[in-house]
Amino acid sequence: MAAKDERSDARLSVARYQVDRLAHESGEAEPEKDTAGQAGMEQRAQYVEIAIQQAMRRGEFDNLPGAGKPLEGLQQAHDPDWWIRRKIEREKLTGLGPPALTLRTEDAQLDARIDRLTSEGAVREILSDFNTRVINARRQLQGGPPVVTPTRDVDGEVASWRERREALRRELEQKRRQDDAALAAMTWRERRRARRDSR
């Protein structure tokens, strides 16, 4: 409790010093001193209010970043790592931060990354590497927030990869058939114009 009082007293002393310095620099008279040698709190509050009003008239608070916009994160629950997440999002950094955050981001993008692969071996390798990193991060050897990202079932993910790949192949085949049918229905002039437009 005593440490907290000392900190608040130090902050109060710094604020008093800054107000006195500002009053001295602006050439205004210092507030009257109490019998104890300190200015009355009411007089200091009036001085600060006057300084704020003058700054507003000079336009020093106009066009500040974020003016007229709602405060971010009011609807969200408290997150102790808000600052690192905001830094990563603002600067679009990848691969940085505690494993809990990087693995969560990688997990959200893993399906799209797997869909770009062409062999089952590569899919299994990426999934086993991901699972190993999740398990190592859960051990908290490097510290940081707890890891809540689940591991992936390799066989189940490979089966869904095959299904998505087969569905994409069928969709492309159907589109090719439709294009061939549309091309066959065209006259030779329309085909020539379509080829010229596609260049």
Buried (B, 14 or more C-beta within 10 A) or exposed (E): EEEEEEEEEEEEEEEBEEBBEEBEEEEEEEBEEEEEEEBEEEBBEEBBEEBEEEEEEEEEEEEEEEEEEEEEEEEEEEEEBEEBBEEBEEEEEEEEBBBBBBBBBBBEEBEEEBEEBEEEEEBBEBBEEBBEBBEBBBEEEEEBBEBEBEBBEBEEBBEBBEEEBEEEEEEEEEEEEEEEEEEEEEEEEEEEEEEEEEE
